Amino acid sequence: MRKNVLDILIITLTFSCSFSIKTKNKFELSKDEKEIINSFLENELASATYRYRVNNNIVVIEKTISKKQVLHDYLSLLRNYKESLIDSVQVIKMNYELEKEPQYYWKTTDFIIEKLQTQSLEDFKKTIKTEEYFNLPQRIIFHLSVPLIINDKEAIVSFMSGSGDTGFTSINSGIILMTKNKDEKWIFKRFLGSVYY
């Protein structure tokens, strides 16, 4: 089971890059994108899922899940919902626009969590291959998408999290709907499902 989850993570990390130009940070995140991802992480880490891991280091894989992959995964989950956040015209337009979107690589400055670090995909794979993770502090590893903003009030984020204690053991994954509240702050609205189960 652990090997299957690790295989899925590595395939996803590799696949998420295949749609994009592989150059580092050709663009910067918007204020909204930073607020969304930080609000999502705060909410996720505050959940009961991580209650026994509050002192763990947080590591984010630098290479993001592409927005095109997030859109594809969201559309594959639609059978569970009566209506979509995105209509068919938007899907066509977004697909076209996302073809040209460069790959984004997370930086520690994108996050407000103090103990958070970023790690390259290559270094992450190396820690598993060489079993270096046995000598590292306890870690929660996140693979995150840049938020896919649908309109002024709604955005979706895709993520996978795992424990670094054994290389990578799955903790949680899914696509999350974030929304702007009446105070114009981005907050968690609901879990939409996961394609990684």
N, C-alpha and C positions, 0 to 999 in steps of 0.2 A: 504493500500500500504506500509506504513512504517513498519507494522508488518511483511509483506511478505519479505521485504528486510532484516530485522533483522533475520528472520528465516533462510533465505538463507545464511547469514553471519555465523550464529552459526552452521548450518549444514556443511558449507564449512570448517570452522575451525576444526570441529570434524572430518570430512571425510579426511581432508588433513593429519591427523596424523595416520590414520588407516593403512597406508602402511609401516610405519616406526617403528623402535625400539624406544621406548619412553624414551630415556636417553638424558640428556642435553649435548649439545656441545661436542660430541665425536670427532668432527673434527673442524678445523678452516677454515674460508673462504680464498680463494686464493686472491692474489692482483687483478686479473681480476674480480673476483666476487664482491669484494668491490667496485671497480671502476664502474662496470656496475650498481649496485644497487644505488650508489650515483648519478651517471649521470642520471639514470632514474628518481629518486626522484626530482633532481634539475629541470629537464625538465618538469615533471608533475606539480610541484608546481608553475612553472613560466607560466603555461598555463592560458588562460582566465577563465577556470573553477574555479580557486581559487582566482580570482582577488579581491573579497570582503572578503577574509579570510587570507590576508597576515600577520595579527597579531595573528592569532590563534596558539595555541600550536600544535605541531605535536606529535602524539602518534602512535607507531608501536606495534602491537600485537606480543609478543615474539615468539609464535609458528608459524613457517613458513607454507606457502602452500607447500606441498611436490613437489619435482621435478617430481615424477611420476604423480601427479595430473596435473601439468603443461603440461607434455607430452600428457596425456589423453585429456585435454581440447584443446590443440593445434590440435591434430588429429581430434577432433570433429568439428573443424572450417574449416577443409581443403576443404570442398565442395564449399567454397567461392573463392578458388584459383585454378589456372591452374596447378601449380606445388608446391610440398612440399619442405621445407628446409631439410627434413629428408627422406631418402629413406627407403624402407621396411626392408632392412638388418639392417640399423642403428636402426630402431624402435625396432626390436627384441633384438638387443644387448643392447640398452639403457634400455628397460624394464627389462631385466635380471639384469643389473648392479644396477638399481635403487631399485630393491627389497631389496638389502642389505644396502642401504644408510640410515644412522641414521637420526633421526629427528634433525633439526637445530633450535636453539632458538636465536633470534636476541639479540644483546647486544648494548648498546648505543655507544660503541667504534667502531662498524661496520659502523657508519654513521658520516658524516662530518657536518651535520646540527646541529648548536649549541643548539637550543631550543627543539630538539627532545628527547623524552623519550620513553622507552619501558614499556609495561604493560602485565602482564600475562593474559591468557585467562580467568582464574578463577576470577581475579580482575575485568576484563572487564564485565563479566557476572554479577558480584555482583553489579557494579555501575548501571547496568540496572535494575536488580531485586529490588534493594532498592531505586531506583530513585536518587541515590547519584549524578548522572551526573548534576542534577539541580544546585548543589553547586560548580561545577567544572568550571574552566575557559573554554572559547570556544576552542574546540579541533577539529583537523582533525585526524581521525583515519585511519591508513593504515593496511591492511593485505597483506603481501608481500611474494612472493616466493624467494628462493635462485635462482639466475639466472641459467637457463639451457643452458650451453654453447654447441653449436652444432658443431662448428669448430673454427679455429683460428680467424675468422672475424665476426661470428654471434652468438647471444645468444637471448633467449627469457625470458621475465619476466612476471609473472602473478600478478595481484593486484586487490584489492577492496579498495575504499576509501569512507569514510562517515563522516558526521558531528556528533560530540559528543554532540551537543546541546540538542538533543532529544533522547539520548541513542545511536542510530545509524540510520542516514538517509543517504541513498546512494547518493554519489556525482559522482563517476566514477568507472569503472572497465574495465578489459580487459587483453589481452595478447599483449605485445609490443615486436617488433623486435628491438634489439640493434645491432649496427655494429661498427667495428673499422674503423676509418677514416685514411687518409694518414699520419696523425701525430701519429698514433697508440693510439688514444684516443677513448674510447667507447662513442658512441653518439646514440641518438634516431634515428631510421630509419623510422618505420611506425607502426601504430596501426593495429593489425591483426584481431581484433574482440573481442567479449566478450561472454562467455557462461552464464553470470549472468543476462542478460537482460530478 
